[in-house]
Amino acid sequence: MPYYQSTYYSRIFRDFKEIDAVNYRRVIRFYEDKEEDIKRLDFDEYFELIVAYVNALFEVGAYQKHLLMVDVVIEMAIVHNVKIYRGEDIYQKMLFRKSASLYNIMEYDKAEYILRELIKIDPYNEDTILFLRKCLRKKAPGFLNNAKAFSIFLFLLSAFLISVEVLFVRPFYKEQVAEIEATRTGIFLLGCAVLAGGVLLHRWLVQRKVSLFVAKRRNAKIY
């Protein structure tokens, strides 16, 4: 149901409303200084303050603390059947931001799980789909790590050949310079190709995986 707000406002709530909505650090200080009093407010006022507090934690990058509090808002929204808050689906917004906090502390598996659940709810939300792709790209598979390792080896080998060329070949074996140059250039380019190929293959596999998942969820919605 839509969020309902009382016509009566407590002193704490009035003081809170004097704070600039984008002054996130002041919002956080206000809530934490008066947390016990805030908890005794009527639901509508308490809910607005805790939502502002949780959003402020996210905006300032306090992701660990945000993760501790965002579940409180999600639970309150479910228990009190608050579906729409200020024109937005509060449940989906809080879950999306929870996944973003998990992403920012490199908990990619947990972030992926939440994003998949959000796509099940709304398989047409492009922001969620794009974020799932971004999250999956952070989870480097074995072949990509191997490609990176092999490319680094080739780069180091190329650098070693440059040293050999400068210290030994050019001073003593000038007739071999062109061959050494071609060899180390080829090795360097091969390293670039291996690295680029691994990254592009990973991105293509992620794109395909997400597209298949989204298509499946959209078909499920139809039927």
VOVEXLUM-402206 format. One record per residue: residue number from 1; residue in three letters; x negated, y negated, z of N, C-alpha, C, CB in turn. Coordinates in Angstrom, 3 decimals. Glycine has a CB too. Layout:
N
NUM;ALA;X;Y;Z;X;Y;Z;X;Y;Z;X;Y;Z
...
REM end
This chain:
223
1;MET;-0.847;1.190;0.000;0.000;0.000;0.000;-0.885;-1.244;0.000;0.960;-0.004;1.228
2;PRO;-0.361;-2.410;-0.449;-1.170;-3.621;-0.440;-1.547;-4.007;0.976;-0.428;-4.767;-1.116
3;TYR;-2.662;-4.682;1.119;-3.123;-5.129;2.430;-2.199;-6.211;2.954;-4.575;-5.645;2.360
4;TYR;-1.738;-6.037;4.208;-0.830;-7.015;4.815;-1.593;-7.832;5.844;0.396;-6.314;5.472
5;GLN;-1.383;-9.129;5.847;-2.071;-10.006;6.779;-1.069;-10.771;7.622;-2.988;-10.973;6.033
6;SER;-1.314;-10.796;8.919;-0.421;-11.471;9.846;-0.483;-12.988;9.644;-0.779;-11.106;11.296
7;THR;0.559;-13.679;10.093;0.571;-15.139;10.015;-0.056;-15.767;11.262;2.006;-15.648;9.832
8;TYR;-0.367;-14.958;12.270;-1.028;-15.460;13.479;-2.511;-15.126;13.416;-0.384;-14.856;14.763
9;TYR;-3.343;-16.098;13.814;-4.784;-15.875;13.782;-5.388;-16.136;15.152;-5.448;-16.768;12.724
10;SER;-6.204;-15.215;15.610;-6.873;-15.358;16.892;-7.999;-16.386;16.800;-7.420;-14.007;17.364
11;ARG;-8.529;-16.779;17.954;-9.628;-17.751;17.995;-10.869;-17.179;17.300;-9.961;-18.139;19.462
12;ILE;-11.177;-15.905;17.562;-12.339;-15.295;16.927;-12.194;-15.298;15.413;-12.537;-13.869;17.433
13;PHE;-10.997;-14.990;14.955;-10.774;-14.944;13.515;-10.905;-16.335;12.907;-9.393;-14.354;13.202
14;ARG;-10.371;-17.342;13.581;-10.483;-18.713;13.075;-11.947;-19.145;13.016;-9.674;-19.685;13.962
15;ASP;-12.717;-18.772;14.036;-14.151;-19.097;14.022;-14.854;-18.382;12.868;-14.810;-18.710;15.369
16;PHE;-14.460;-17.168;12.632;-15.060;-16.410;11.538;-14.761;-17.058;10.187;-14.552;-14.966;11.552
17;LYS;-13.543;-17.547;10.007;-13.145;-18.123;8.729;-13.879;-19.433;8.452;-11.640;-18.353;8.704
18;GLU;-14.505;-20.041;9.450;-15.283;-21.251;9.231;-16.633;-20.951;8.579;-15.494;-21.977;10.546
19;ILE;-17.030;-19.692;8.608;-18.320;-19.303;8.015;-18.174;-19.205;6.508;-18.824;-17.952;8.601
20;ASP;-19.148;-19.733;5.795;-19.169;-19.606;4.334;-19.215;-18.121;3.970;-20.393;-20.370;3.715
21;ALA;-18.326;-17.719;3.092;-18.196;-16.304;2.751;-19.486;-15.704;2.203;-17.093;-16.123;1.744
22;VAL;-20.327;-16.512;1.572;-21.571;-15.987;0.996;-22.774;-16.192;1.919;-21.840;-16.650;-0.345
23;ASN;-22.522;-16.690;3.117;-23.600;-16.804;4.110;-23.679;-15.469;4.853;-23.348;-18.010;5.116
24;TYR;-24.228;-14.476;4.168;-24.136;-13.101;4.639;-24.853;-12.888;5.972;-24.704;-12.167;3.601
25;ARG;-25.972;-13.514;6.162;-26.704;-13.311;7.418;-25.954;-13.902;8.613;-28.098;-13.934;7.324
26;ARG;-25.268;-15.009;8.392;-24.468;-15.577;9.478;-23.260;-14.698;9.774;-24.013;-17.001;9.124
27;VAL;-22.654;-14.125;8.727;-21.546;-13.183;8.921;-22.010;-12.006;9.775;-21.001;-12.681;7.555
28;ILE;-23.182;-11.486;9.471;-23.721;-10.342;10.222;-23.965;-10.719;11.669;-25.026;-9.837;9.585
29;ARG;-24.582;-11.877;11.895;-24.847;-12.315;13.271;-23.548;-12.507;14.047;-25.656;-13.621;13.273
30;PHE;-22.558;-13.123;13.399;-21.276;-13.367;14.066;-20.642;-12.049;14.487;-20.319;-14.149;13.142
31;TYR;-20.593;-11.092;13.583;-19.951;-9.814;13.888;-20.696;-9.086;15.008;-19.888;-8.930;12.630
32;GLU;-22.004;-9.021;14.907;-22.773;-8.262;15.894;-22.770;-8.928;17.266;-24.200;-8.087;15.415
33;ASP;-22.716;-10.259;17.299;-22.658;-10.965;18.587;-21.318;-10.766;19.278;-22.917;-12.455;18.387
34;LYS;-20.243;-10.600;18.498;-18.898;-10.536;19.069;-18.214;-9.193;18.788;-18.048;-11.674;18.519
35;GLU;-19.010;-8.165;18.570;-18.446;-6.890;18.124;-17.402;-6.332;19.080;-19.545;-5.881;17.945
36;GLU;-17.669;-6.363;20.364;-16.724;-5.798;21.323;-15.393;-6.548;21.317;-17.324;-5.819;22.721
37;ASP;-15.449;-7.875;21.218;-14.216;-8.667;21.151;-13.491;-8.425;19.831;-14.528;-10.168;21.318
38;ILE;-14.243;-8.286;18.758;-13.640;-8.061;17.445;-12.877;-6.747;17.418;-14.713;-8.070;16.351
39;LYS;-13.413;-5.736;18.068;-12.746;-4.431;18.093;-11.379;-4.483;18.764;-13.616;-3.422;18.804
40;ARG;-11.144;-5.509;19.586;-9.856;-5.620;20.286;-8.841;-6.445;19.513;-10.060;-6.232;21.657
41;LEU;-9.216;-6.915;18.343;-8.282;-7.706;17.524;-7.208;-6.808;16.922;-9.038;-8.455;16.401
42;ASP;-6.146;-7.449;16.461;-5.134;-6.715;15.698;-5.785;-6.122;14.456;-3.940;-7.639;15.307
43;PHE;-5.149;-5.083;13.914;-5.770;-4.359;12.807;-6.101;-5.258;11.628;-4.866;-3.250;12.352
44;ASP;-5.167;-6.140;11.231;-5.402;-6.926;10.022;-6.628;-7.820;10.159;-4.179;-7.771;9.699
45;GLU;-6.794;-8.441;11.345;-7.961;-9.288;11.549;-9.238;-8.451;11.667;-7.774;-10.151;12.800
46;TYR;-9.167;-7.391;12.428;-10.328;-6.516;12.585;-10.783;-5.956;11.249;-10.010;-5.375;13.543
47;PHE;-9.817;-5.559;10.442;-10.165;-4.969;9.144;-10.864;-5.998;8.255;-8.901;-4.425;8.439
48;GLU;-10.367;-7.224;8.243;-10.991;-8.243;7.402;-12.412;-8.553;7.864;-10.151;-9.518;7.405
49;LEU;-12.611;-8.597;9.178;-13.939;-8.890;9.694;-14.925;-7.751;9.430;-13.864;-9.172;11.180
50;ILE;-14.480;-6.518;9.631;-15.405;-5.407;9.435;-15.726;-5.211;7.950;-14.818;-4.117;10.023
51;VAL;-14.757;-5.483;7.083;-15.042;-5.414;5.639;-16.072;-6.475;5.260;-13.737;-5.606;4.806
52;ALA;-15.899;-7.691;5.771;-16.862;-8.766;5.483;-18.243;-8.400;6.012;-16.393;-10.104;6.103
53;TYR;-18.283;-7.791;7.193;-19.552;-7.387;7.794;-20.239;-6.313;6.965;-19.330;-6.885;9.215
54;VAL;-19.490;-5.308;6.565;-20.059;-4.215;5.769;-20.537;-4.731;4.419;-19.025;-3.089;5.571
55;ASN;-19.765;-5.593;3.788;-20.193;-6.171;2.511;-21.445;-7.025;2.680;-19.068;-7.010;1.902
56;ALA;-21.526;-7.751;3.792;-22.704;-8.587;4.044;-23.954;-7.721;4.228;-22.480;-9.472;5.291
57;LEU;-23.807;-6.610;4.938;-24.943;-5.698;5.107;-25.461;-5.221;3.757;-24.544;-4.494;5.974
58;PHE;-24.538;-4.910;2.871;-24.937;-4.455;1.536;-25.633;-5.572;0.771;-23.716;-3.958;0.748
59;GLU;-25.083;-6.778;0.837;-25.619;-7.895;0.060;-27.031;-8.281;0.495;-24.701;-9.097;0.181
60;VAL;-27.351;-8.124;1.785;-28.695;-8.485;2.250;-29.674;-7.320;2.148;-28.636;-8.976;3.687
61;GLY;-29.189;-6.177;1.668;-30.086;-5.034;1.487;-30.325;-4.207;2.733;-31.383;-5.507;0.984
62;ALA;-29.442;-4.340;3.735;-29.561;-3.513;4.951;-28.844;-2.179;4.693;-28.945;-4.254;6.220
63;TYR;-29.434;-1.375;3.820;-28.731;-0.203;3.303;-28.511;0.886;4.357;-29.499;0.371;2.144
64;GLN;-29.475;1.078;5.231;-29.302;2.097;6.272;-28.153;1.725;7.205;-30.605;2.273;7.077
65;LYS;-28.110;0.480;7.620;-27.034;0.029;8.505;-25.700;0.021;7.752;-27.345;-1.383;9.068
66;HIS;-25.750;-0.332;6.473;-24.534;-0.310;5.654;-23.947;1.090;5.598;-24.829;-0.814;4.234
67;LEU;-24.812;2.090;5.447;-24.334;3.471;5.375;-23.698;3.919;6.691;-25.484;4.406;5.009
68;LEU;-24.161;3.372;7.800;-23.570;3.717;9.089;-22.163;3.151;9.254;-24.454;3.219;10.211
69;MET;-21.915;1.988;8.624;-20.659;1.287;8.847;-19.638;1.465;7.734;-20.930;-0.155;9.027
70;VAL;-20.100;1.758;6.518;-19.153;1.815;5.401;-18.147;2.940;5.582;-19.897;1.995;4.080
71;ASP;-18.549;4.038;6.199;-17.615;5.135;6.437;-16.496;4.733;7.395;-18.356;6.342;6.990
72;VAL;-16.786;3.789;8.300;-15.756;3.298;9.219;-14.656;2.599;8.428;-16.367;2.333;10.273
73;VAL;-15.061;1.772;7.464;-14.080;1.059;6.632;-13.289;2.043;5.778;-14.783;0.017;5.729
74;ILE;-13.977;3.014;5.206;-13.301;4.012;4.372;-12.267;4.770;5.200;-14.325;4.996;3.753
75;GLU;-12.648;5.179;6.411;-11.726;5.918;7.278;-10.532;5.055;7.675;-12.454;6.415;8.534
76;MET;-10.791;3.793;7.994;-9.694;2.887;8.361;-8.730;2.698;7.195;-10.247;1.525;8.812
77;ALA;-9.274;2.548;5.997;-8.419;2.362;4.816;-7.527;3.572;4.595;-9.272;2.107;3.566
78;ILE;-8.069;4.761;4.826;-7.288;5.989;4.641;-6.223;6.123;5.724;-8.208;7.222;4.651
79;VAL;-6.643;5.953;6.975;-5.730;6.137;8.104;-4.568;5.141;8.061;-6.490;5.995;9.422
80;HIS;-4.860;3.894;7.713;-3.831;2.851;7.695;-3.233;2.644;6.306;-4.412;1.545;8.196
81;ASN;-3.607;3.517;5.373;-3.038;3.497;4.022;-3.234;2.134;3.345;-1.544;3.844;4.075
82;VAL;-4.434;1.583;3.504;-4.774;0.329;2.821;-5.362;0.706;1.471;-5.786;-0.555;3.667
83;LYS;-4.614;0.492;0.423;-5.064;0.856;-0.921;-5.702;-0.332;-1.626;-3.895;1.389;-1.750
84;ILE;-5.003;-1.452;-1.651;-5.490;-2.632;-2.352;-5.847;-3.704;-1.332;-4.434;-3.157;-3.359
85;TYR;-7.068;-4.216;-1.431;-7.524;-5.291;-0.541;-8.126;-6.388;-1.404;-8.568;-4.767;0.517
86;ARG;-7.499;-7.543;-1.375;-7.933;-8.683;-2.181;-8.044;-8.317;-3.661;-9.274;-9.205;-1.671
87;GLY;-7.045;-7.605;-4.120;-6.952;-7.284;-5.537;-7.816;-6.138;-6.003;-7.290;-8.460;-6.313
88;GLU;-8.494;-5.453;-5.081;-9.378;-4.355;-5.456;-8.995;-3.088;-4.714;-10.840;-4.716;-5.173
89;ASP;-9.302;-1.960;-5.320;-9.126;-0.677;-4.654;-10.234;-0.543;-3.619;-9.150;0.516;-5.676
90;ILE;-9.887;-0.727;-2.348;-10.894;-0.787;-1.287;-11.628;0.545;-1.129;-10.241;-1.180;0.038
91;TYR;-10.904;1.638;-1.311;-11.509;2.972;-1.167;-12.599;3.178;-2.220;-10.427;4.081;-1.290
92;GLN;-12.278;2.886;-3.471;-13.254;3.090;-4.538;-14.415;2.104;-4.433;-12.580;2.957;-5.900
93;LYS;-14.128;0.865;-4.054;-15.193;-0.124;-3.927;-16.189;0.285;-2.850;-14.607;-1.502;-3.610
94;MET;-15.676;0.722;-1.694;-16.562;1.114;-0.611;-17.385;2.351;-0.979;-15.755;1.376;0.653
95;LEU;-16.759;3.303;-1.664;-17.502;4.493;-2.090;-18.585;4.129;-3.108;-16.541;5.537;-2.691
96;PHE;-18.259;3.225;-4.029;-19.244;2.809;-5.032;-20.442;2.152;-4.358;-18.609;1.840;-6.052
97;ARG;-20.176;1.280;-3.398;-21.270;0.612;-2.702;-22.039;1.587;-1.803;-20.731;-0.556;-1.872
98;LYS;-21.342;2.576;-1.282;-22.046;3.601;-0.510;-23.026;4.346;-1.410;-21.044;4.592;0.134
99;SER;-22.599;4.686;-2.611;-23.499;5.366;-3.548;-24.679;4.465;-3.903;-22.739;5.781;-4.829
100;ALA;-24.438;3.152;-4.023;-25.517;2.220;-4.335;-26.530;2.148;-3.198;-24.951;0.830;-4.621
101;SER;-26.051;2.167;-1.960;-26.967;2.172;-0.815;-27.799;3.452;-0.797;-26.184;2.028;0.506
102;LEU;-27.147;4.574;-1.047;-27.874;5.847;-1.113;-28.916;5.817;-2.223;-26.899;7.018;-1.336
103;TYR;-28.556;5.234;-3.342;-29.499;5.112;-4.459;-30.710;4.281;-4.050;-28.810;4.478;-5.685
104;ASN;-30.452;3.188;-3.353;-31.537;2.280;-2.980;-32.470;2.856;-1.918;-30.961;0.985;-2.485
105;ILE;-32.018;3.854;-1.172;-32.933;4.519;-0.234;-33.393;5.859;-0.810;-32.248;4.730;1.146
106;MET;-33.185;6.018;-2.124;-33.675;7.174;-2.886;-33.022;8.502;-2.488;-35.164;7.288;-2.715
107;GLU;-31.781;8.436;-1.997;-31.001;9.642;-1.738;-30.161;9.927;-2.990;-30.089;9.477;-0.454
108;TYR;-30.843;10.319;-4.057;-30.185;10.408;-5.358;-29.141;11.514;-5.438;-31.209;10.621;-6.422
109;ASP;-29.376;12.639;-4.779;-28.399;13.728;-4.813;-27.076;13.309;-4.171;-28.957;14.964;-4.102
110;LYS;-27.160;12.635;-3.040;-25.947;12.183;-2.352;-25.232;11.100;-3.170;-26.294;11.647;-0.943
111;ALA;-26.013;10.209;-3.763;-25.411;9.170;-4.601;-24.718;9.801;-5.803;-26.478;8.155;-5.068
112;GLU;-25.354;10.778;-6.400;-24.758;11.460;-7.550;-23.437;12.121;-7.175;-25.727;12.507;-8.109
113;TYR;-23.390;12.758;-6.018;-22.157;13.439;-5.587;-21.001;12.442;-5.485;-22.372;14.149;-4.222
114;ILE;-21.252;11.299;-4.858;-20.197;10.297;-4.694;-19.751;9.752;-6.047;-20.681;9.150;-3.796
115;LEU;-20.707;9.486;-6.927;-20.365;8.954;-8.245;-19.529;9.946;-9.049;-21.635;8.598;-9.016
116;ARG;-19.846;11.223;-8.926;-19.042;12.238;-9.613;-17.621;12.266;-9.058;-19.694;13.629;-9.476
117;GLU;-17.490;12.116;-7.748;-16.162;12.094;-7.142;-15.376;10.865;-7.611;-16.272;12.105;-5.603
118;LEU;-16.061;9.731;-7.748;-15.394;8.528;-8.235;-14.937;8.693;-9.684;-16.325;7.321;-8.113
119;ILE;-15.736;9.365;-10.478;-15.344;9.605;-11.873;-14.144;10.544;-11.938;-16.525;10.194;-12.677
120;LYS;-14.064;11.478;-11.009;-12.887;12.339;-10.953;-11.628;11.513;-10.681;-13.062;13.419;-9.870
121;ILE;-11.775;10.466;-9.861;-10.641;9.597;-9.552;-10.303;8.721;-10.749;-10.944;8.724;-8.323
122;ASP;-11.338;8.112;-11.333;-11.138;7.207;-12.476;-12.220;7.477;-13.520;-11.169;5.705;-12.022
123;PRO;-11.957;8.379;-14.459;-12.968;8.728;-15.461;-13.152;7.671;-16.546;-12.605;10.029;-16.104
124;TYR;-12.465;6.541;-16.427;-12.598;5.475;-17.422;-13.355;4.265;-16.871;-11.221;5.042;-17.909
125;ASN;-13.874;4.377;-15.649;-14.618;3.268;-15.049;-16.049;3.262;-15.576;-14.610;3.370;-13.500
126;GLU;-16.349;2.325;-16.456;-17.649;2.289;-17.119;-18.784;1.992;-16.146;-17.638;1.253;-18.224
127;ASP;-18.526;1.175;-15.115;-19.579;0.871;-14.142;-20.047;2.136;-13.433;-19.082;-0.156;-13.114
128;THR;-19.094;2.969;-13.050;-19.438;4.217;-12.369;-20.186;5.159;-13.306;-18.175;4.901;-11.830
129;ILE;-19.742;5.233;-14.550;-20.392;6.112;-15.527;-21.834;5.671;-15.774;-19.604;6.122;-16.854
130;LEU;-22.032;4.372;-15.958;-23.378;3.847;-16.186;-24.274;4.082;-14.980;-23.319;2.357;-16.511
131;PHE;-23.700;3.923;-13.795;-24.489;4.113;-12.572;-24.866;5.580;-12.391;-23.709;3.613;-11.343
132;LEU;-23.980;6.480;-12.760;-24.309;7.912;-12.679;-25.482;8.234;-13.611;-23.069;8.785;-13.046
133;ARG;-25.467;7.677;-14.797;-26.589;7.890;-15.716;-27.892;7.367;-15.110;-26.317;7.200;-17.068
134;LYS;-27.818;6.180;-14.545;-29.006;5.582;-13.930;-29.527;6.454;-12.791;-28.690;4.170;-13.411
135;CYS;-28.604;6.977;-11.998;-28.974;7.830;-10.869;-29.642;9.119;-11.354;-27.734;8.162;-10.020
136;LEU;-29.065;9.725;-12.366;-29.620;10.983;-12.881;-30.978;10.774;-13.537;-28.658;11.614;-13.882
137;ARG;-31.186;9.605;-14.117;-32.493;9.335;-14.725;-33.596;9.257;-13.685;-32.448;8.040;-15.519
138;LYS;-33.228;8.927;-12.448;-34.214;8.870;-11.373;-34.645;10.257;-10.902;-33.657;8.087;-10.204
139;LYS;-33.820;11.257;-11.196;-34.116;12.623;-10.757;-34.926;13.318;-11.855;-32.795;13.420;-10.440
140;ALA;-36.236;13.134;-11.805;-37.108;13.650;-12.867;-37.153;15.176;-12.825;-38.537;13.070;-12.732
141;PRO;-36.802;15.837;-13.936;-36.880;17.298;-13.992;-38.331;17.756;-14.134;-36.035;17.840;-15.162
142;GLY;-38.537;19.062;-14.023;-39.883;19.611;-14.070;-40.611;19.287;-15.351;-39.835;21.084;-13.891
143;PHE;-39.932;19.377;-16.495;-40.615;19.141;-17.769;-41.112;17.706;-17.878;-39.684;19.457;-18.936
144;LEU;-40.358;16.745;-17.269;-40.789;15.355;-17.332;-42.021;15.126;-16.463;-39.654;14.426;-16.897
145;ASN;-42.043;15.737;-15.283;-43.228;15.632;-14.424;-44.440;16.262;-15.097;-42.971;16.302;-13.064
146;ASN;-44.223;17.385;-15.780;-45.319;18.030;-16.502;-45.815;17.152;-17.650;-44.872;19.396;-17.039
147;ALA;-44.868;16.517;-18.349;-45.247;15.630;-19.451;-46.059;14.445;-18.933;-43.993;15.131;-20.198
148;LYS;-45.643;13.885;-17.792;-46.382;12.768;-17.211;-47.790;13.199;-16.797;-45.626;12.200;-16.003
149;ALA;-47.878;14.372;-16.173;-49.179;14.872;-15.730;-50.108;15.121;-16.923;-49.005;16.166;-14.916
150;PHE;-49.558;15.723;-17.978;-50.377;16.030;-19.148;-50.810;14.753;-19.860;-49.611;16.940;-20.115
151;SER;-49.920;13.773;-19.930;-50.277;12.511;-20.588;-51.365;11.791;-19.800;-49.037;11.602;-20.737
152;ILE;-51.290;11.831;-18.469;-52.346;11.216;-17.647;-53.684;11.905;-17.903;-51.984;11.293;-16.139
153;PHE;-53.649;13.234;-17.996;-54.874;13.980;-18.308;-55.456;13.525;-19.647;-54.590;15.498;-18.339
154;LEU;-54.592;13.355;-20.649;-55.065;12.935;-21.967;-55.619;11.509;-21.927;-53.929;13.030;-22.994
155;PHE;-54.989;10.630;-21.144;-55.495;9.260;-21.024;-56.881;9.253;-20.367;-54.509;8.388;-20.207
156;LEU;-57.034;10.063;-19.337;-58.330;10.150;-18.651;-59.393;10.739;-19.571;-58.209;11.000;-17.372
157;LEU;-58.983;11.742;-20.347;-59.918;12.337;-21.294;-60.337;11.313;-22.347;-59.291;13.570;-21.967
158;SER;-59.386;10.512;-22.800;-59.700;9.462;-23.757;-60.678;8.452;-23.157;-58.419;8.757;-24.209
159;ALA;-60.440;8.071;-21.889;-61.350;7.136;-21.215;-62.750;7.742;-21.059;-60.787;6.744;-19.832
160;PHE;-62.800;9.032;-20.757;-64.100;9.716;-20.632;-64.844;9.681;-21.961;-63.908;11.183;-20.166
161;LEU;-64.124;9.913;-23.060;-64.765;9.895;-24.381;-65.265;8.500;-24.739;-63.789;10.389;-25.454
162;ILE;-64.559;7.476;-24.288;-65.031;6.108;-24.519;-66.359;5.897;-23.803;-63.982;5.070;-24.036
163;SER;-66.455;6.398;-22.563;-67.707;6.273;-21.808;-68.850;7.007;-22.510;-67.528;6.821;-20.382
164;VAL;-68.531;8.216;-22.983;-69.549;8.988;-23.704;-69.987;8.256;-24.963;-69.016;10.386;-24.064
165;GLU;-69.003;7.685;-25.644;-69.313;6.943;-26.874;-70.241;5.771;-26.605;-68.031;6.441;-27.528
166;VAL;-69.930;4.999;-25.566;-70.703;3.790;-25.264;-72.094;4.134;-24.736;-69.957;2.924;-24.241
167;LEU;-72.187;5.141;-23.867;-73.453;5.441;-23.199;-74.398;6.319;-24.016;-73.177;6.109;-21.894
168;PHE;-73.849;7.222;-24.844;-74.706;8.195;-25.515;-74.595;8.167;-27.042;-74.376;9.569;-25.022
169;VAL;-73.365;8.148;-27.538;-73.195;8.294;-28.982;-73.721;7.076;-29.731;-71.725;8.519;-29.321
170;ARG;-73.267;5.886;-29.338;-73.692;4.681;-30.061;-75.201;4.454;-29.985;-72.967;3.464;-29.508
171;PRO;-75.830;4.646;-28.812;-77.290;4.416;-28.776;-78.106;5.489;-29.506;-77.752;4.343;-27.340
172;PHE;-77.660;6.755;-29.481;-78.511;7.845;-29.957;-77.946;8.621;-31.155;-78.753;8.795;-28.836
173;TYR;-76.635;8.585;-31.354;-76.030;9.386;-32.433;-75.026;8.523;-33.212;-75.325;10.663;-31.851
174;LYS;-75.539;7.482;-33.832;-74.662;6.532;-34.508;-73.820;7.168;-35.605;-75.478;5.419;-35.091
175;GLU;-74.357;8.227;-36.204;-73.619;8.868;-37.283;-72.364;9.576;-36.784;-74.509;9.854;-38.002
176;GLN;-72.255;9.795;-35.449;-71.095;10.472;-34.876;-70.048;9.504;-34.316;-71.546;11.409;-33.785
177;VAL;-70.326;8.202;-34.419;-69.434;7.214;-33.808;-68.018;7.289;-34.383;-69.996;5.809;-34.005
178;ALA;-67.906;7.336;-35.681;-66.581;7.353;-36.308;-65.780;8.574;-35.880;-66.712;7.326;-37.830
179;GLU;-66.455;9.708;-35.778;-65.768;10.939;-35.372;-65.278;10.859;-33.932;-66.696;12.143;-35.537
180;ILE;-66.137;10.321;-33.068;-65.753;10.177;-31.657;-64.605;9.172;-31.522;-66.971;9.725;-30.799
181;GLU;-64.675;8.068;-32.255;-63.596;7.074;-32.204;-62.275;7.689;-32.626;-63.923;5.873;-33.098
182;ALA;-62.302;8.452;-33.717;-61.076;9.078;-34.206;-60.536;10.080;-33.193;-61.327;9.770;-35.550
183;THR;-61.440;10.823;-32.553;-61.017;11.834;-31.588;-60.356;11.208;-30.368;-62.205;12.675;-31.156
184;ARG;-61.023;10.205;-29.793;-60.453;9.615;-28.560;-59.193;8.811;-28.862;-61.491;8.709;-27.863
185;THR;-59.111;8.208;-30.056;-57.874;7.511;-30.439;-56.736;8.507;-30.607;-58.078;6.709;-31.747
186;GLY;-57.034;9.645;-31.234;-56.014;10.677;-31.408;-55.534;11.237;-30.081;-56.547;11.797;-32.268
187;ILE;-56.474;11.435;-29.149;-56.100;11.944;-27.828;-55.227;10.934;-27.091;-57.356;12.268;-26.998
188;PHE;-55.595;9.650;-27.186;-54.800;8.611;-26.531;-53.388;8.551;-27.110;-55.484;7.244;-26.673
189;LEU;-53.285;8.581;-28.424;-51.967;8.543;-29.067;-51.139;9.781;-28.743;-52.123;8.411;-30.575
190;LEU;-51.819;10.921;-28.632;-51.108;12.140;-28.240;-50.538;11.997;-26.828;-52.047;13.364;-28.317
191;GLY;-51.322;11.401;-25.934;-50.832;11.152;-24.570;-49.607;10.265;-24.566;-51.921;10.517;-23.723
192;CYS;-49.639;9.209;-25.400;-48.483;8.309;-25.515;-47.269;9.063;-26.043;-48.809;7.116;-26.441
193;ALA;-47.506;9.921;-27.043;-46.401;10.671;-27.640;-45.791;11.655;-26.656;-46.874;11.411;-28.878
194;VAL;-46.641;12.334;-25.880;-46.145;13.287;-24.880;-45.305;12.562;-23.829;-47.324;14.035;-24.205
195;LEU;-45.802;11.434;-23.347;-45.083;10.673;-22.321;-43.755;10.151;-22.863;-45.945;9.503;-21.816
196;ALA;-43.794;9.528;-24.030;-42.568;8.981;-24.624;-41.576;10.087;-24.941;-42.892;8.188;-25.897
197;GLY;-42.093;11.210;-25.459;-41.203;12.324;-25.783;-40.511;12.882;-24.555;-41.975;13.423;-26.471
198;GLY;-41.251;13.016;-23.446;-40.650;13.511;-22.209;-39.585;12.580;-21.676;-41.711;13.715;-21.159
199;VAL;-39.871;11.277;-21.700;-38.906;10.284;-21.201;-37.656;10.255;-22.073;-39.545;8.884;-21.153
200;LEU;-37.840;10.257;-23.382;-36.690;10.203;-24.292;-35.839;11.466;-24.204;-37.164;10.000;-25.731
201;LEU;-36.497;12.621;-24.077;-35.740;13.867;-23.931;-34.930;13.856;-22.639;-36.685;15.081;-23.955
202;HIS;-35.539;13.382;-21.561;-34.831;13.298;-20.280;-33.622;12.377;-20.381;-35.774;12.805;-19.176
203;ARG;-33.800;11.217;-21.006;-32.689;10.272;-21.151;-31.574;10.865;-22.011;-33.184;8.954;-21.767
204;TRP;-31.944;11.589;-23.065;-30.930;12.198;-23.926;-30.158;13.277;-23.170;-31.581;12.795;-25.186
205;LEU;-30.857;14.078;-22.383;-30.192;15.134;-21.616;-29.250;14.543;-20.570;-31.232;16.036;-20.937
206;VAL;-29.669;13.443;-19.937;-28.807;12.761;-18.965;-27.561;12.218;-19.652;-29.571;11.615;-18.263
207;GLN;-27.770;11.566;-20.791;-26.648;11.015;-21.551;-25.657;12.123;-21.913;-27.153;10.305;-22.828
208;ARG;-26.169;13.226;-22.371;-25.313;14.348;-22.781;-24.578;14.942;-21.579;-26.151;15.439;-23.481
209;LYS;-25.300;15.108;-20.479;-24.710;15.697;-19.271;-23.561;14.840;-18.753;-25.777;15.863;-18.176
210;VAL;-23.778;13.536;-18.677;-22.741;12.630;-18.171;-21.565;12.570;-19.137;-23.316;11.217;-17.946
211;SER;-21.848;12.524;-20.430;-20.774;12.458;-21.424;-19.877;13.690;-21.353;-21.359;12.318;-22.833
212;LEU;-20.486;14.864;-21.194;-19.710;16.097;-21.080;-18.855;16.093;-19.813;-20.641;17.315;-21.085
213;PHE;-19.437;15.620;-18.719;-18.707;15.577;-17.447;-17.524;14.614;-17.542;-19.647;15.157;-16.294
214;VAL;-17.767;13.436;-18.100;-16.702;12.431;-18.228;-15.590;12.946;-19.140;-17.271;11.100;-18.778
215;ALA;-15.978;13.554;-20.266;-14.971;14.083;-21.194;-14.117;15.142;-20.513;-15.645;14.674;-22.448
216;LYS;-14.735;15.984;-19.717;-13.999;17.029;-18.996;-13.006;16.417;-18.019;-14.970;17.954;-18.248
217;ARG;-13.442;15.389;-17.298;-12.548;14.756;-16.319;-11.408;14.006;-17.017;-13.341;13.789;-15.416
218;ARG;-11.696;13.402;-18.167;-10.641;12.698;-18.896;-9.609;13.679;-19.431;-11.237;11.877;-20.048
219;ASN;-10.072;14.806;-19.908;-9.140;15.830;-20.365;-8.287;16.362;-19.233;-9.888;16.966;-21.017
220;ALA;-8.902;16.505;-18.055;-8.169;16.971;-16.883;-7.088;15.978;-16.479;-9.125;17.205;-15.717
221;LYS;-7.365;14.678;-16.655;-6.384;13.647;-16.330;-5.191;13.714;-17.278;-7.029;12.257;-16.388
222;ILE;-5.480;14.019;-18.537;-4.412;14.088;-19.544;-3.459;15.240;-19.248;-5.009;14.249;-20.954
223;TYR;-4.032;16.379;-18.871;-3.218;17.565;-18.660;-2.857;17.748;-17.181;-3.951;18.796;-19.178
REM end
